[in-house]
Amino acid sequence: MTSNKTRNAGMPLNLDWVRKTHINRSAVERRAATIPTRRNIKKDWQAAWLLNAVTCIDLTTLAGDDTPGRIRRLCAKARQPIRPDMLSRLGLNDQELTVGAVCVYPSRVKDAVDALKGSKIPVASVAAGFPAGQTPMPQRLVEIEQAIESGAREIDIVITRTHVLTGNWQALYDEISLFRKTCGDSAHLKAILATGDLGTLTQIYQASLVAMMAGSDFIKTSTGKEDVNATLEFGLVMTRAIREYQESTGIKVGFKPAGGISKAKQALAWQALMKEELGDDWLKPDLFRIGASSLLTDLERQLYHYLTGHYAARHHMPMG
């Protein structure tokens, strides 16, 4: 995450603002259904949007069998996400094209930092009791501290869903404020709301507001471990909250959908949502990330089709 983004310092908790929120589910569903169909992105424009999506990926591995070797392989792909021969045919061989970040568990941060040495690619670490957020607070804070000490520049924390489900907004605000304080100036804070666990769209909007009031630099849909992860309905609600927060405070907060995004067509729809709801600033990695592990392979396959007119087998792609 580059330094030209003004960080969100947060604000005092405004319970009146939070409690007056009400979301019309049917209206959200109707609007979300139009997003993939409103823009007919073809040929050169589609290739440009596919390449832009590459730069906004948080290339992620959060598996129990992650090894230093797997992290090195992932980081090599982060440095060179598109095959050099394809970049040359696209006229981009003289440009540095990388993903937005590499996202790993705290225990693998040092491996990623070492593998990315000399690049500008930041390492993001999940923390604070990922994915359930059910560990005691001292342990959650230590996890953040250790990830930062190992070199993480972005911290993806998980919230305590209970606070949202019970309407305890003060507790949620205090929790995220503490995470933000622990990150300090060393790392940007991305708050994972685990939207699939939050019950209603109104609660998702309220949780988004509280997370931003508490100082989150990004709000993120999901851990990728819930039964329902990133959906355009959730994204629409969260981006509207971001827009309202910006209108009230002047601060731009980033957005990260994550979980289940594996196809280029989905990446195009998410970018269309960003452009229509928040504007072009949210088409850049400073303010938009896609949390994904397998999306990059499909983006590369679609670019290959653009160049050649046919699809390469997945195993012909380096991460396939």
C-alpha positions as CSV (number, residue, x, y, z in Angstrom):
1,M,0.0,0.0,0.0
2,T,1.7,3.2,-1.1
3,S,2.3,6.2,1.0
4,N,0.2,8.7,-1.1
5,K,-3.0,7.4,0.6
6,T,-4.1,9.6,3.5
7,R,-4.6,7.2,6.4
8,N,-7.9,7.0,8.3
9,A,-7.3,8.4,11.8
10,G,-10.9,7.5,12.8
11,M,-13.3,9.5,14.8
12,P,-15.4,9.2,18.0
13,L,-18.1,6.6,17.9
14,N,-21.3,8.2,16.6
15,L,-24.1,5.9,17.8
16,D,-26.8,8.0,16.3
17,W,-25.3,7.6,12.9
18,V,-25.0,3.9,13.3
19,R,-28.4,3.3,14.7
20,K,-30.3,5.3,12.1
21,T,-29.2,2.9,9.4
22,H,-31.7,0.8,7.5
23,I,-31.0,-1.2,4.3
24,N,-33.7,-2.2,1.8
25,R,-32.6,-5.7,0.9
26,S,-34.8,-6.0,-2.2
27,A,-33.4,-2.7,-3.6
28,V,-29.8,-3.9,-2.9
29,E,-30.5,-7.2,-4.7
30,R,-31.9,-5.5,-7.7
31,R,-29.0,-3.1,-8.0
32,A,-26.4,-5.8,-7.5
33,A,-28.0,-7.9,-10.2
34,T,-27.4,-5.2,-12.8
35,I,-23.7,-4.7,-12.0
36,P,-22.3,-7.6,-14.2
37,T,-24.5,-6.6,-17.1
38,R,-24.3,-2.8,-17.2
39,R,-20.9,-2.6,-18.8
40,N,-20.0,-4.4,-22.0
41,I,-16.2,-4.5,-21.7
42,K,-14.6,-6.0,-24.8
43,K,-11.2,-6.5,-26.5
44,D,-8.6,-3.8,-25.7
45,W,-10.7,-2.4,-22.8
46,Q,-11.2,-5.8,-21.3
47,A,-7.5,-6.6,-21.5
48,A,-6.8,-3.3,-19.7
49,W,-9.3,-4.1,-17.0
50,L,-7.9,-7.6,-16.6
51,L,-4.4,-6.2,-16.2
52,N,-5.7,-3.7,-13.7
53,A,-7.3,-6.5,-11.7
54,V,-3.9,-8.2,-11.5
55,T,-2.4,-5.1,-9.8
56,C,-5.1,-5.1,-7.2
57,I,-4.8,-8.7,-6.1
58,D,-3.7,-9.7,-2.6
59,L,-2.1,-13.0,-3.7
60,T,-3.0,-15.2,-0.8
61,T,-2.2,-18.6,0.8
62,L,-3.8,-19.4,4.1
63,A,-3.4,-23.2,4.3
64,G,-2.3,-25.5,7.1
65,D,0.4,-27.0,4.8
66,D,2.0,-23.7,3.8
67,T,5.8,-24.2,3.7
68,P,8.7,-21.8,3.0
69,G,8.9,-23.3,-0.5
70,R,5.3,-22.6,-1.2
71,I,5.7,-19.0,0.0
72,R,8.7,-18.5,-2.3
73,R,6.8,-19.8,-5.2
74,L,3.8,-17.5,-4.5
75,C,6.1,-14.5,-4.1
76,A,7.9,-15.3,-7.4
77,K,4.5,-15.2,-9.1
78,A,3.6,-11.9,-7.2
79,R,6.8,-10.4,-8.7
80,Q,6.0,-11.7,-12.2
81,P,2.2,-12.3,-12.3
82,I,2.0,-12.4,-16.2
83,R,4.3,-14.4,-18.4
84,P,7.0,-12.2,-19.9
85,D,6.2,-13.3,-23.5
86,M,2.6,-12.2,-23.0
87,L,3.7,-8.8,-21.5
88,S,6.0,-8.3,-24.5
89,R,3.1,-9.0,-26.9
90,L,1.0,-6.5,-24.9
91,G,3.7,-3.9,-25.2
92,L,4.3,-3.8,-21.5
93,N,7.7,-5.5,-21.2
94,D,9.3,-2.3,-20.0
95,Q,6.8,-1.7,-17.2
96,E,6.8,-3.2,-13.7
97,L,3.6,-5.1,-13.2
98,T,3.1,-6.8,-9.9
99,V,0.2,-7.8,-7.6
100,G,-1.0,-5.5,-4.9
101,A,0.4,-7.6,-1.9
102,V,1.1,-11.1,-0.7
103,C,-1.1,-12.2,2.2
104,V,-0.1,-15.0,4.5
105,Y,-0.3,-16.2,8.1
106,P,1.9,-14.5,10.7
107,S,4.2,-17.5,11.0
108,R,5.0,-17.1,7.2
109,V,5.5,-13.3,7.1
110,K,9.3,-13.5,7.4
111,D,9.4,-16.1,4.5
112,A,7.4,-13.7,2.3
113,V,9.4,-10.6,3.3
114,D,12.6,-12.4,2.4
115,A,11.3,-13.6,-0.9
116,L,10.0,-10.2,-1.9
117,K,13.2,-8.3,-0.8
118,G,14.1,-5.6,-3.4
119,S,10.5,-5.3,-4.6
120,K,7.9,-2.8,-3.6
121,I,5.3,-5.5,-2.9
122,P,4.0,-5.3,0.7
123,V,3.4,-8.4,2.8
124,A,-0.1,-8.5,4.5
125,S,-0.7,-10.8,7.4
126,V,-4.0,-12.1,8.8
127,A,-4.1,-11.7,12.5
128,A,-6.2,-11.2,15.7
129,G,-7.4,-14.7,15.9
130,F,-8.1,-15.4,12.2
131,P,-10.5,-16.7,11.1
132,A,-13.0,-16.8,14.0
133,G,-11.7,-14.0,16.2
134,Q,-12.4,-16.1,19.3
135,T,-9.0,-16.1,21.0
136,P,-8.4,-13.8,24.1
137,M,-7.5,-10.2,23.4
138,P,-3.9,-10.3,24.7
139,Q,-3.1,-13.1,22.2
140,R,-4.8,-11.3,19.4
141,L,-2.7,-8.2,20.0
142,V,0.5,-10.1,20.3
143,E,-0.2,-11.8,17.0
144,I,-0.4,-8.3,15.4
145,E,2.8,-7.2,17.0
146,Q,4.7,-10.3,15.9
147,A,3.5,-10.0,12.3
148,I,4.6,-6.4,12.2
149,E,8.0,-7.3,13.8
150,S,8.4,-9.9,11.1
151,G,7.9,-7.2,8.4
152,A,4.2,-7.1,7.6
153,R,3.1,-3.7,6.3
154,E,-0.6,-4.6,6.3
155,I,-2.6,-6.4,8.9
156,D,-6.0,-8.1,8.1
157,I,-7.7,-8.4,11.4
158,V,-11.0,-10.2,12.1
159,I,-13.7,-8.7,14.3
160,T,-15.6,-10.4,17.1
161,R,-18.9,-11.1,15.3
162,T,-20.7,-11.3,18.6
163,H,-20.5,-7.6,19.0
164,V,-22.3,-7.0,15.7
165,L,-24.9,-9.7,16.3
166,T,-25.8,-8.3,19.8
167,G,-25.6,-4.6,18.7
168,N,-22.7,-3.9,21.1
169,W,-21.2,-1.2,18.9
170,Q,-19.1,0.3,21.6
171,A,-17.3,-3.0,22.2
172,L,-16.7,-3.4,18.4
173,Y,-15.4,0.2,18.2
174,D,-13.1,-0.3,21.2
175,E,-11.8,-3.6,19.8
176,I,-10.9,-2.2,16.4
177,S,-9.5,1.0,17.9
178,L,-7.1,-1.2,19.9
179,F,-6.0,-3.1,16.8
180,R,-5.5,0.2,15.0
181,K,-3.4,1.5,17.9
182,T,-1.3,-1.7,17.9
183,C,-0.7,-1.2,14.1
184,G,0.4,2.4,14.7
185,D,2.4,3.9,11.9
186,S,4.0,0.6,11.0
187,A,1.1,-1.2,9.2
188,H,-2.2,-0.4,7.6
189,L,-5.3,-2.0,9.2
190,K,-7.8,-4.0,7.1
191,A,-10.8,-5.0,9.1
192,I,-12.5,-8.3,8.0
193,L,-16.2,-8.1,8.8
194,A,-17.0,-11.8,7.9
195,T,-20.1,-10.5,6.3
196,G,-21.6,-14.0,5.8
197,D,-21.8,-14.3,9.6
198,L,-23.4,-10.9,10.3
199,G,-27.1,-11.7,9.9
200,T,-28.5,-8.7,7.9
201,L,-27.4,-6.1,5.4
202,T,-28.2,-3.4,7.9
203,Q,-25.8,-4.9,10.4
204,I,-23.1,-5.2,7.6
205,Y,-23.6,-1.4,6.9
206,Q,-23.4,-0.6,10.6
207,A,-20.3,-2.7,11.2
208,S,-18.7,-1.0,8.2
209,L,-19.4,2.4,9.7
210,V,-18.0,1.4,13.1
211,A,-14.9,-0.1,11.6
212,M,-14.2,3.1,9.8
213,M,-14.9,5.3,12.8
214,A,-12.4,3.1,14.7
215,G,-9.7,3.8,12.2
216,S,-9.7,1.0,9.7
217,D,-7.8,1.8,6.5
218,F,-9.7,-0.8,4.6
219,I,-12.9,-2.8,5.2
220,K,-12.9,-6.3,3.9
221,T,-15.8,-8.7,3.3
222,S,-14.7,-12.1,4.4
223,T,-12.0,-14.5,5.7
224,G,-12.8,-16.9,2.9
225,K,-13.7,-19.5,5.5
226,E,-17.4,-18.6,6.0
227,D,-20.2,-20.4,4.3
228,V,-21.0,-17.2,2.3
229,N,-18.1,-14.9,1.4
230,A,-17.8,-12.0,-1.0
231,T,-21.0,-11.2,-2.8
232,L,-21.9,-8.1,-4.9
233,E,-24.8,-7.5,-2.4
234,F,-22.4,-7.3,0.5
235,G,-20.0,-5.2,-1.6
236,L,-22.7,-2.7,-2.6
237,V,-23.7,-2.2,1.1
238,M,-20.1,-1.7,2.2
239,T,-19.1,0.6,-0.7
240,R,-22.2,2.8,0.1
241,A,-20.9,3.0,3.7
242,I,-17.5,4.0,2.5
243,R,-19.1,6.7,0.3
244,E,-21.1,8.0,3.2
245,Y,-18.1,8.0,5.5
246,Q,-16.0,10.0,2.9
247,E,-18.8,12.5,2.4
248,S,-18.9,13.0,6.2
249,T,-15.2,13.0,7.0
250,G,-13.4,13.6,3.7
251,I,-11.4,10.4,4.2
252,K,-11.2,7.7,1.6
253,V,-11.3,4.2,3.0
254,G,-10.3,1.2,0.9
255,F,-12.4,-1.9,0.1
256,K,-11.3,-5.6,-0.2
257,P,-13.7,-8.3,-1.3
258,A,-12.3,-11.8,-0.5
259,G,-13.4,-15.4,-0.6
260,G,-14.7,-17.3,-3.7
261,I,-13.4,-14.8,-6.3
262,S,-11.7,-17.1,-8.8
263,K,-12.9,-16.0,-12.2
264,A,-11.9,-13.1,-14.4
265,K,-15.6,-12.3,-15.0
266,Q,-16.0,-11.8,-11.2
267,A,-13.0,-9.4,-11.1
268,L,-14.5,-7.3,-13.9
269,A,-17.8,-7.1,-12.0
270,W,-16.1,-6.0,-8.8
271,Q,-14.2,-3.3,-10.7
272,A,-17.4,-2.1,-12.3
273,L,-18.9,-1.9,-8.8
274,M,-15.9,0.2,-7.6
275,K,-16.1,2.6,-10.6
276,E,-19.9,3.1,-10.4
277,E,-20.2,3.5,-6.6
278,L,-16.9,5.1,-5.6
279,G,-15.1,6.3,-8.7
280,D,-11.8,5.7,-10.5
281,D,-9.7,6.2,-7.3
282,W,-11.0,2.9,-6.1
283,L,-9.7,1.1,-9.2
284,K,-6.1,1.3,-7.8
285,P,-4.4,-0.9,-5.2
286,D,-4.2,2.0,-2.7
287,L,-8.0,1.7,-2.2
288,F,-9.0,-1.6,-3.8
289,R,-7.8,-5.1,-3.3
290,I,-9.1,-8.5,-4.2
291,G,-8.2,-11.3,-1.8
292,A,-7.6,-14.4,-4.0
293,S,-5.5,-17.4,-4.5
294,S,-6.6,-18.8,-7.9
295,L,-8.0,-15.7,-9.6
296,L,-4.6,-14.8,-11.1
297,T,-4.5,-18.0,-13.2
298,D,-7.9,-17.2,-14.8
299,L,-6.9,-13.6,-15.5
300,E,-3.7,-14.8,-17.2
301,R,-5.8,-17.3,-19.3
302,Q,-8.2,-14.6,-20.4
303,L,-5.3,-12.4,-21.4
304,Y,-3.8,-15.3,-23.4
305,H,-7.1,-15.7,-25.2
306,Y,-7.1,-12.0,-26.0
307,L,-3.6,-12.4,-27.6
308,T,-4.1,-15.7,-29.4
309,G,-7.8,-16.3,-29.8
310,H,-7.8,-19.6,-27.8
311,Y,-7.4,-20.6,-24.2
312,A,-4.3,-22.2,-22.7
313,A,-4.8,-25.2,-20.4
314,R,-4.6,-24.2,-16.8
315,H,-1.4,-26.2,-16.3
316,H,0.3,-24.1,-18.9
317,M,0.0,-21.1,-16.6
318,P,2.8,-20.9,-13.9
319,M,0.4,-21.0,-11.0
320,G,-2.1,-23.4,-12.6
